[in-house]
Amino acid sequence: MTDGIFFEDEMGRGGVRLLRRLAECGYAAYFVGGCVRDALLGRPVKDIDIATAAKPETVLELFPEAIPTGLKHGTVTVPIGAWHYEVTTFRAESDYSDGRHPDTVSFLDDVEGDLERRDFTVNAMAVDADGRLVDPFGGRLDLEAKRLRAVGDPAARFGEDALRMLRFVRFAAEYGFAADESTWAEAKLGAPGLAVVAMERVAAELTRMIGGSDPYRALALLRESELLRWTKERLRLPRALGLAADATADDSLRRLAEVEDELARWALWFDRMELGPDEAEGVCRALRTSGAFESALRRTLAFHAALRGAPAELARRAWIGATLRQGEETARRWLTLAPAYRGLPEFGWTAPYFDAGAAWLDEMPTKTLKELAIGGADVLAAAGGRRGGPWTADLLGRLLEETALGELANEREALQARVRSLLPRYGAGTGGDA
């Protein structure tokens, strides 16, 4: 690492000032973890963690504006300008009875002891304010060899924190690392340990994998390891596609990284596992995803299914109907799947939609009921005071579809005339619900 690598932006300069302040007061301090790894790789550094010999109370005294965010584990957050730095006292950890968190934490005086507790060698490096690298486990050589290896005994590292097995998959895929043979073997052997990890943490790792630079490789490693068979709640992913030991070749999934919309990537993955909207909803609930995410994923899968079953000569009608049911946002999200599907024989049916879908959206005179020139009250008035019910929504939906297709003008008089012509089909004048 060259001197001054962290001086290049405001965040780095603030971190250096923090390190120097601690050093001036007699406390060793270093940049640690991911920021060191990414700097060595020439990747953008998104945040900075600092480890120091200073105890938390000392850091609070030296930086009055600091926030005691994790005193139990020796962590204080220090704001400098627009940036926040997590400053943690050198520490050792022991006993992980829940397979996730240490039962005891003891503070240390040296950084090497602190680095020893970390997961992978590429994350177990430190740099001081002058750019000097501390690398007791060969992390830099592993970076150069593009190798992902556990610090020390991999079985011990995964036993301390079972989530590290999913992190291993994510790092290998994101950074293009080759899996160290013994580390990967222990990850597969230790898979049952995932049963103690909160589903929210599993979801967070999967989200970063699917949204990462090589989601296909992450999925292939998940298949090979079958890690997702052992989650705290069963995800009900099909073994044939989702968890097969032999990663089945799938050209659309190989193109996942070309799909810009992250939720569309999830939809593609679920579709290739033959998960419909209902099954997807079950997986989302097991993963504790947000309601908004679950709804959007469900809509995208339903949209895809509606198009897939439509005859080619009815492509425009199918597109507009699916858009009315699932929403314009869903339709535009589905269009982002073009890089994954185009040119693949299995998905030849998608070509008309990718070619004309955006234009069809732009040309639609109406996309929602609110855009109709009449509403439910007008329909009931034309029905002679008949009570509203499901028939009213059905009739309005028909009007919306006809106007969206351009078959009916979205004008009050034209719509009222169409209502009068349709009322007999809904038992108008009976005084009761059809």
Secondary structure as GFF3:
##gff-version 3
##sequence-region A 1 434
A	DSSP	three_ten_helix	5	7	.	.	.	ID=ss1
A	DSSP	alpha_helix	10	24	.	.	.	ID=ss2
A	DSSP	beta_strand	29	32	.	.	.	ID=ss3
A	DSSP	alpha_helix	34	41	.	.	.	ID=ss4
A	DSSP	beta_strand	49	52	.	.	.	ID=ss5
A	DSSP	alpha_helix	56	62	.	.	.	ID=ss6
A	DSSP	beta_strand	67	70	.	.	.	ID=ss7
A	DSSP	three_ten_helix	71	73	.	.	.	ID=ss8
A	DSSP	beta_strand	75	80	.	.	.	ID=ss9
A	DSSP	beta_strand	83	89	.	.	.	ID=ss10
A	DSSP	beta_strand	91	94	.	.	.	ID=ss11
A	DSSP	beta_strand	104	107	.	.	.	ID=ss12
A	DSSP	alpha_helix	111	115	.	.	.	ID=ss13
A	DSSP	three_ten_helix	121	123	.	.	.	ID=ss14
A	DSSP	beta_strand	126	127	.	.	.	ID=ss15
A	DSSP	beta_strand	133	134	.	.	.	ID=ss16
A	DSSP	alpha_helix	139	145	.	.	.	ID=ss17
A	DSSP	beta_strand	147	148	.	.	.	ID=ss18
A	DSSP	alpha_helix	154	160	.	.	.	ID=ss19
A	DSSP	alpha_helix	163	175	.	.	.	ID=ss20
A	DSSP	beta_strand	178	179	.	.	.	ID=ss21
A	DSSP	alpha_helix	181	189	.	.	.	ID=ss22
A	DSSP	three_ten_helix	191	196	.	.	.	ID=ss23
A	DSSP	alpha_helix	199	210	.	.	.	ID=ss24
A	DSSP	alpha_helix	215	225	.	.	.	ID=ss25
A	DSSP	three_ten_helix	227	230	.	.	.	ID=ss26
A	DSSP	alpha_helix	239	242	.	.	.	ID=ss27
A	DSSP	alpha_helix	251	254	.	.	.	ID=ss28
A	DSSP	three_ten_helix	256	258	.	.	.	ID=ss29
A	DSSP	alpha_helix	262	272	.	.	.	ID=ss30
A	DSSP	alpha_helix	277	287	.	.	.	ID=ss31
A	DSSP	alpha_helix	291	308	.	.	.	ID=ss32
A	DSSP	three_ten_helix	312	314	.	.	.	ID=ss33
A	DSSP	alpha_helix	315	326	.	.	.	ID=ss34
A	DSSP	alpha_helix	328	335	.	.	.	ID=ss35
A	DSSP	alpha_helix	338	341	.	.	.	ID=ss36
A	DSSP	three_ten_helix	345	350	.	.	.	ID=ss37
A	DSSP	alpha_helix	351	363	.	.	.	ID=ss38
A	DSSP	three_ten_helix	369	371	.	.	.	ID=ss39
A	DSSP	alpha_helix	376	382	.	.	.	ID=ss40
A	DSSP	alpha_helix	390	404	.	.	.	ID=ss41
A	DSSP	alpha_helix	412	422	.	.	.	ID=ss42
A	DSSP	three_ten_helix	423	426	.	.	.	ID=ss43
###
